[in-house]
Amino acid sequence: MTFSDIKTSLTALEPPTNLSPIAEALWHDAKGDWERAHNVAQSREGIRDYDRLHAYLHRKEGDTRNAGYWYCQAKAEVFAGTLDEEWEALVQDFLA
């Protein structure tokens, strides 16, 4: 699956079946279901990739303090670009 495939799939009612849990969470986030995406992030706290997703989601929510905590937990720099750029970078990372 490619990034383009993910973008195209956003017109569907359900995510593609072959996505990783994090890519699927990002799909739900793009469809406006932040809570469902957040539930995925919370389901495996302490695992770097899930903590990284958690950071992005709290940044999107506007909770920069909480986002900073999760970036730290994930040992990742706070993303300097836009939320759309971060979403794209995360999707590409988790499709790889």
N, C-alpha and C positions, 0 to 999 in steps of 0.2 A: 504494500500500500504506500502511496506517495502523499506528499502534502497536498497536492492538487486533488487527489482522490478524497482526502478528508474534507477539504473545502467544498467539493461537489456534494459530498454526502450530507452536508448540513441542510439540504433541502428535504431530506428524508425524515420520517417520524422516529426512526430508531437508528442507533449507530451501526456501523458495519460490525459484523460478528467477529472479525479477526483482530480486533484492537487489543492492545495491552490495557490493563485497568487504568493506568494513568492517561493514556491517549483517549480512552473512552470518557474519563472524567473531564478532560479538556474539551471533548466533543459536546458533552452536556453543558459545560460552562458556556461554550460558544452559542448554544441554543437558549441560553438564558436561565439554565437550571444550576445556579451557583451552589445551592444547598446540596444537590446530589453530588456535584464535583467535590465539595468540601467533605462530605461523608467518606468519599474514597480517600482523601488526604488523611483524615483522622483514623481510618481503619488500620493504618500501618505506620503510625508515628514512630519515629526513631530510625526509619529506613530512609536513607538520604534522598532518593528520588521522590518519595511521598512527602518528605519535608520540604523539598523544593517546590512541589506542586502547592503545598500548603502556603508557602511564602507568597507565591504569585496570587493565590486566591485572596489572601488577606490584603495584599497590595491593591488588588482590584476593588475590594470592599472599601478601601480607603483607610484601613486600620494599619498605618505605617509602623507603629510600634510593634504590633503583633507580627506583621510581615517581617520586620527586622529580626525578631526572635527566630522565626522559621528559616530565614536566609542563613542566620548563624548556625542553627541546628544542621542545616544542609551543607554547611561549609561552602557557601556560595556568596558571591558578591551581590549586593542589591542591584537589580537590573537597572541600567541607566536609560533605556529606551522607553518607548510607549508601551502601554498594556497590550496593544495589538502586536507589536514587535516581540514582546515577551511570550505571548501566546504562541505565535508562529515558531519562535525558537524552541519552546518546550515541545510542541507537537513534533517538530523535526527531530529533536533529540530522542523522543520516546517512540518514534517510528523506526529509528535506526537500530 
